[in-house]
Amino acid sequence: VCNNTTTKTQVITVADTTKPSLTVPADTTIEGCNETAITVLVYSSTVVTIPPASWAGAGITASDTCSAVTVTYVDSNSGTCPVLVTRTFAATDVCNNTTTKTQVITVADTTKPTLTVPADTTIEGCDETAITGLVYSSTVVTIPPASWAGAGITAGDTCSAVTVTYVDSKSGTCPVLVTRTFAATDVCNNTT
């Protein structure tokens, strides 16, 4: 009756503490020499924001119950033959709740080098000592690149330098048949 009033307040905090959902591409292996072989989302050692319009094409889905989501990725690499790229994706909502997932991209050089060697030939002589140029050898010999052209050899690789070797074996006496086996090997041990 006297209009005496007591008031009390209640603070209700509505907090979004739920992390966004995030799906990223599965681990994969691709053919290539290094991280430049990665397409769609190119290799980046600095954080890259992926536009939502690009998510589907990159194999990404992300969502949040309260707000829009920003998806980023950053790469790190290790090793050679193969190169292992660890790609870390992060989905972050407007309240800074973050979900991270990783994808491992293995970049492997599995392509054998090219190799052209001299055609079969017949030479005059008494035994294998009649062979000139690349002399007879029953143990593996590495041929320096400067000597390839003179020996009738060409070799190449899409990713690295190539080492060319040969080794000989012989059979018979009249005639002596020498079988020369050439090998071209790249730095990833792919051999032709």
Phi, psi and omega in degrees: 000332183266007179061031174282130185230139172244132178238147176223150180245153175234133176259125177249116179263122176256111185241134173267105179245010181272127179288149177295158172275149182210128173238133182235165180299152177291160173304147184212159174239132178233156177278134177170176182266326182199192185295346177291349177284348181283126180246185184067280172257105186289159180302135176211124177274000173243155185296133179239132174272130182263121178297141180307327180295342181262354184300309185300315180295337179264000179079029184244139167230143179207144177201167180215150181285341186244330189208178174293160182237141172254131179246131178232166171214158174212145184246152168223151181230160177207155174078170173219143176054061007265167171270127178255119177254121175260116181256121180254117177264147174224132174248124184232132177267180184292344177266012180065025168282131187231138172243132177240145175216154181240155173229136175255124178250117178264120178256110186241134172267105179245010182272127180287148176295161172273151181207127173239133182235166180299152177290161175303147183212160174240132179235159177276136177165173182266329181202192185295345178289350177284348180286126179248175183077254173276099186290160180302136176210125177273000173244156184296132179240132174271129182264120179298143181306327180295341181262354184300309185300315180296335180266001180078029184246137167231143180208149179197168180210149181285340187246330190207177174294159183237142172254129178248131179231165170215159174213143184248151169223154182227157176210159177078173179231320179222086009270165171274126179254116178256124175256117181255122179254117177264150175219136172246127184232132176267179185292344176266012179066024169281129187233136174251000000 
